[in-house]
Amino acid sequence: MYKKHTSGFEKWDQKHHAEEYLLFPENLGETASLDETTFTYDELYTILTNKQGRAKNGSLVAMVHGTASKDIVSVFSKIPLEQREKVKEVTIDMARNMESAAKQLFTNAKIVTDRFHVVKLLLEVLQRVRVRYRWEAIDLENEAIRLAKINGIKYVPIVLQNGDTIKELLARSRFLLFRNQAKWTDCQKERAVILFTDVSHVSKPLLKSLPLLGL
């Protein structure tokens, strides 16, 4: 009853193309955001929103199935040129297709890379560095264990001042590298000091990683 009558869905003027694209030109403002998202079965959609709407009702300007630049431009060009020329800023991720589409659609707008995507990329790189050197620390420890067996002695790992071994330090630092420093727990603060500044007890893997982290 709601779908067929109360909602007005059957008489919706965008019903026949809703699976491919949606347009709400009246929601376009001076600042916009162009990004991709997925809903179900990894199907990607490109979405144009009014940033001033802050994701509330009336923020959605347009949506198209797919991420190809030509498809984005073809559909979003249905928004009157006069409206698109009033857009002063478009925020995008670092994808080439988004940049190309934004430049074609909003000729008077300044293209800005979303800081969220920049920070996300930096965190991913930082985590890859951590994981790489953690595996190197594991390999070094395995080699030390092997040599200890050959020489008939018991292997005793280096224990840092907070009780972590070197491989444990690198494993347990995962979450502190994702969090803002102001939100670190006391344990994370202690671990961070050892990880980034107290290099006197840290092995080769961590020492090699410091220049890569800008330290």
QUILIN-V966719 format. One record per residue. N is the residue number from 1. PSI is psi in whole degrees, -180 to 180 (none if undefined). OMEGA is omega in whole degrees, 0 to 359 (NA if undefined). D_FIRST is the distance of its C-alpha to the first C-alpha in Angstrom with 1 decimal. Layout:
((N:PSI:OMEGA:D_FIRST) (N:PSI:OMEGA:D_FIRST))
This chain:
((1:-44:180:0.0) (2:-47:183:3.8) (3:-44:188:5.6) (4:-21:185:5.4) (5:-65:188:5.6) (6:-42:185:6.6) (7:-24:184:8.5) (8:12:183:10.3) (9:-40:183:10.8) (10:-26:181:11.2) (11:6:182:13.8) (12:129:185:15.4) (13:-11:179:19.1) (14:7:184:19.9) (15:-41:187:17.3) (16:-18:179:20.1) (17:12:185:22.5) (18:-31:180:20.5) (19:-22:181:21.9) (20:-41:179:25.4) (21:160:175:25.5) (22:146:180:24.0) (23:130:175:26.0) (24:70:186:25.9) (25:-30:182:29.5) (26:-16:181:29.2) (27:-6:183:29.2) (28:135:178:32.6) (29:-161:183:35.5) (30:-23:178:39.2) (31:133:183:38.7) (32:162:178:36.4) (33:131:181:35.9) (34:120:185:35.6) (35:168:178:34.8) (36:153:178:33.3) (37:168:178:30.9) (38:142:181:29.2) (39:-61:180:25.7) (40:149:175:25.8) (41:33:177:28.5) (42:21:176:31.0) (43:124:184:29.4) (44:143:177:30.9) (45:144:175:29.4) (46:131:186:31.5) (47:134:175:30.1) (48:124:181:31.6) (49:158:174:31.1) (50:114:184:32.6) (51:-30:181:34.8) (52:-18:178:35.0) (53:-16:178:31.3) (54:43:175:32.2) (55:15:179:29.1) (56:-177:180:26.9) (57:130:181:24.1) (58:5:180:25.6) (59:-31:184:28.0) (60:124:179:26.6) (61:-45:181:28.4) (62:156:178:28.0) (63:138:180:27.3) (64:144:178:28.6) (65:121:180:28.6) (66:174:182:32.1) (67:5:180:35.2) (68:136:183:37.7) (69:-42:182:39.3) (70:-36:179:39.1) (71:-40:178:35.3) (72:-48:182:34.9) (73:-41:182:37.2) (74:-43:182:35.7) (75:-48:185:32.2) (76:-17:176:33.2) (77:-13:177:35.7) (78:-20:174:32.9) (79:129:183:33.1) (80:137:181:35.8) (81:-38:181:39.3) (82:-38:178:40.0) (83:-42:182:37.4) (84:-31:180:38.5) (85:-15:179:42.1) (86:-11:180:41.4) (87:126:183:40.4) (88:-24:184:43.5) (89:136:176:42.6) (90:124:179:40.5) (91:131:181:40.5) (92:170:170:40.3) (93:-165:184:41.3) (94:15:179:44.5) (95:138:182:43.0) (96:-38:182:44.8) (97:-36:179:41.8) (98:-41:179:40.2) (99:-44:180:43.5) (100:-45:180:44.0) (101:-43:182:40.5) (102:-42:181:41.0) (103:-34:180:44.4) (104:-35:185:43.2) (105:-38:186:40.1) (106:81:188:41.6) (107:-22:182:45.3) (108:2:186:46.1) (109:150:173:44.6) (110:129:181:46.5) (111:123:183:45.2) (112:133:176:45.2) (113:127:182:44.9) (114:124:182:42.5) (115:-27:178:44.7) (116:-44:181:42.2) (117:-34:178:42.8) (118:-49:180:46.6) (119:-40:179:46.7) (120:-43:179:44.6) (121:-43:179:47.0) (122:-40:179:50.1) (123:-38:178:48.8) (124:-42:178:48.2) (125:-43:180:51.7) (126:-42:180:53.1) (127:-36:178:51.5) (128:-39:177:52.9) (129:-46:180:56.3) (130:-47:182:56.0) (131:-41:181:54.9) (132:-45:182:57.7) (133:-22:173:60.4) (134:-44:178:59.1) (135:-35:177:59.6) (136:-38:177:63.0) (137:-39:177:63.8) (138:-44:179:62.8) (139:-41:179:65.0) (140:-39:179:67.9) (141:-42:178:67.5) (142:-38:178:67.5) (143:-39:178:70.6) (144:-40:178:72.2) (145:-42:180:71.4) (146:-45:180:73.0) (147:-35:179:76.1) (148:-41:179:76.4) (149:-42:180:76.4) (150:-39:183:79.0) (151:3:176:81.2) (152:32:178:80.7) (153:160:179:79.2) (154:131:179:76.1) (155:130:177:73.5) (156:113:182:72.5) (157:156:175:69.7) (158:128:178:70.0) (159:125:182:68.2) (160:174:188:67.2) (161:-21:179:67.7) (162:4:178:64.2) (163:-7:178:64.5) (164:146:163:62.6) (165:174:183:64.3) (166:-43:180:63.9) (167:-33:177:61.2) (168:-39:178:59.3) (169:-45:181:59.6) (170:-33:178:58.0) (171:-42:185:55.2) (172:-4:178:54.5) (173:-1:184:54.5) (174:-51:188:51.2) (175:-32:180:49.0) (176:-28:178:51.5) (177:-17:177:51.5) (178:-22:188:47.7) (179:152:174:48.1) (180:142:182:49.5) (181:-35:181:53.1) (182:-18:183:52.3) (183:6:178:49.9) (184:141:172:52.4) (185:172:179:53.4) (186:-40:179:57.1) (187:-40:180:57.2) (188:-36:177:55.5) (189:-44:180:58.0) (190:-42:180:60.9) (191:-38:180:59.6) (192:-38:178:59.1) (193:-46:180:62.7) (194:-41:184:64.0) (195:-40:189:61.7) (196:-23:186:62.6) (197:-40:184:65.9) (198:83:186:68.0) (199:3:184:69.1) (200:-25:182:72.3) (201:8:187:70.8) (202:141:185:68.2) (203:-179:183:68.8) (204:-45:182:68.9) (205:-47:182:65.1) (206:-38:178:64.2) (207:-40:180:67.2) (208:-27:183:66.2) (209:-23:185:62.6) (210:-46:178:63.7) (211:-33:180:64.6) (212:-25:180:61.3) (213:5:178:59.5) (214:25:182:61.7) (215:none:NA:63.8))
